[in-house]
Amino acid sequence: MPENGIIKLNYDGAIFSSSSEVGLGVIARDSAGACVWWKSARKRQVSEPEMVEALAAREAVLLARQFGWRKIVLEGDSANIHHKLNSPQPDSSTTGTVIRDIKSLVSDFDLCCFSLVRRMANKVAHCLARKASVSGNEGSCFPLCWLDICSLFWINELFNFSLKKKKKKKKKKVTKCCTAQKSTAVRS
C-alpha cells in the first residue's frame, strides 16, 4: 500500500483479436487500498502489445492529472515499459512518443514512482482492460455486473477486504521515484 497522501494507479492493456480495437484499464487506490476511481476505455487497434501498455500507462497519468493527484505510484506488469519509463535515455522505438509524453506529464507531479509488478498483482486493471466498452466506463464503485469476469478474490482485493492467507515472504520490488528535485531508487 502507498503511504498517506499517495495514490497508487495500476494500469494494463488488452488486445481484442476479434476486432480492430484494444482495451485500457486503470484502477486508482488510496493508502488504505480502497478504490477511489477506475477507468476502462476502448481505443483503435495498435499493432504492438508494448504500445498498448504504454497507452494504458499514459491513461493512468492523465487520470491522475484530471483528479489533481500530486503524489502517485504507477504500477504495471510490462518490464519493457517499466524500463523505458525509468530510463534517462531517449526512446527511439515506436513507443517513444508515448513514453516522452508520459515523462513530460509526470514532471509536474510532486512525486511519481514507476513500479513493476507481477501480472497477478495487476489482475483488476487487466479485467478492466478486457471489459472495456466502446463508449468507455469509469467510476468510484466497481460495477457488480462485471462479477462474471473477475473472481471473488479480485473483487475482494479491489475493495480491500481481508482474506485469510498464509503469510508468505514477500520479494522486494524495485520502485523508481522521480520528484522535481531528484530521482532515487527505493526498495519496498
N, C-alpha and C positions, 0 to 999 in steps of 0.2 A: 504494500500500500504506500502511496506517496505521503509525504509529510503534510501537515495542515497548510491550507492555502495553495496547494499544488493539485492540479487536475491531471489525471492520467488518461490519455486517449489511446485506445487500441484501434488499429486500422487493418484492413485486409481488402483484397480484391478477388474477384471470381470471374472466370471467363465462361460464357454460356455458349457451348458448342452448337446448340440448336438454332442460335440466332446470331446476328452480327453485333451483339452488344456485350458489355461487361457490367458487373456489379461492384459497387464500392460500399464498404461498411465501416462505420466508426462508432465506437461507444466511449463515452466520457464518464469517468468515475471520480468521486471526491476522495478525501483522505480516509473516510470510513469504508470505502469500497462500494458505496451506493451509486447507482446510475443517476447521473444528473442530466444527461442528454444522449440520444443515439440518432444516427442518420444512416439511411440506406438509399443509395442512388444508382441509377442505371445510366450508362453512357454508351456511346457508339464503340464498336469493337476496336480494340487496339491489337496490333499483331503480336506484340511481345508480352508475356506474363510479367516481366520485370517492369514494363511501363505501367501496367495495371496497378502493381504495388506502389509505384511512385505516385500515381494519380490518387490512390487511396490515402497515402501519407499527406499529400497536399490538401486533400479534402479535410483531413483531421486538423491541419494547421488553420485552414480557412474557418472551420467551425470554432476553433479557439479564439480567433480574432473576432468573429461575429459576436461571441458572448463576452468578450473583453477579459478572457482569462490570461493573465500576465505571466503565470508560472505553470509550465506544462512538462509532462513526460510523454513522449511519443513512443509507443511500443508496437512493433511489427515483427513478422516472422520471416522476412526476406533478408538473408545475410548480405546479399549484394546491395540492396537499397540501404541497409544499415551502414555498410562500409562507405558507400558513396555520400551519405548524409554526414558522416563523421570525418570524411577525408578533406584536408585542406586543399587538395589538388583539384583543378577544374575537371569536370567530367565531359569528355568529348563523345560519349556514347549517345544513343538515341534518347536515353532518359535524361541527358544532361540539362536540357532546357527546364524540365520539371524540377530536377534537383537544385538548379540555380534559383528557381522561383521559390522553392521551399526555404532555402538558406536565406534568401532576401527577406521573406516574410517573417521568419523567426528572429531576425536581427533586432526587431523592435521589442521582443519579449524580455522580461526581467530575468527569466530562467527558461531554458529549453534543453531537455535531455532526450537523446535518442537511445532507445534500448531495444536490444534484440531478444525476443522471447521465443520459446518453443511453440510450435504450431498448436499444440493442445491448450496452451495458455492464451491463445488468440481465437479460441473457438467461437465466442459470441460475435466478434467482429466478422469472422468468416460466415457465420449464419446470417448476419445482416447483409453481407455482400451477396450471398446466394439468394436471398429473399427480395432483393431489390426489385421494385416495380417501375414501370415506365414513367410514372409521374414523380417517383421518389417519395419516401416517407421519412419522418423524423418525429421525435417527441421525447418527453421526460419519463414516460412509462412504457415499458416493453409491451407490445401488443400480445394479448393472450391467445389470439387466433393463430399465432405463429408457433404454438407449442409443438406442432407436428414436425418442425424442422430442428428444434433444439431439445435435447433430452432434459429431464428434470434436473440433472446435475448442473447443466449450464444455466438454466433459469435460476437455480439456487445461487450459483456464482454471481449472476447478474445482480440479484437483489441482496447479496451479501448475507444470505442465511448460512448458518454454520452446519456443516455436515460432520459427522463423527468420522475422522480419518486417523489412521495410524500416523504418528509423527515420523516424517522421513527427513533425512538430512538433505537440506537444500544445497544445490550447486550455486556457487557465486556467479552472478552475471555481471558483465561489464556494461556500464552505462556511461555514455559520454554526455557531459553537461556543458552547455555553452551559455555564457552570460555576456553582457555588453563589455565587461571588463576582462574576463579571462575564459579559458577553456580548460577543463580538467576532466580526468577520468575518475570515476567514483565506483567503488565496489559496494554492492548491496547484497 
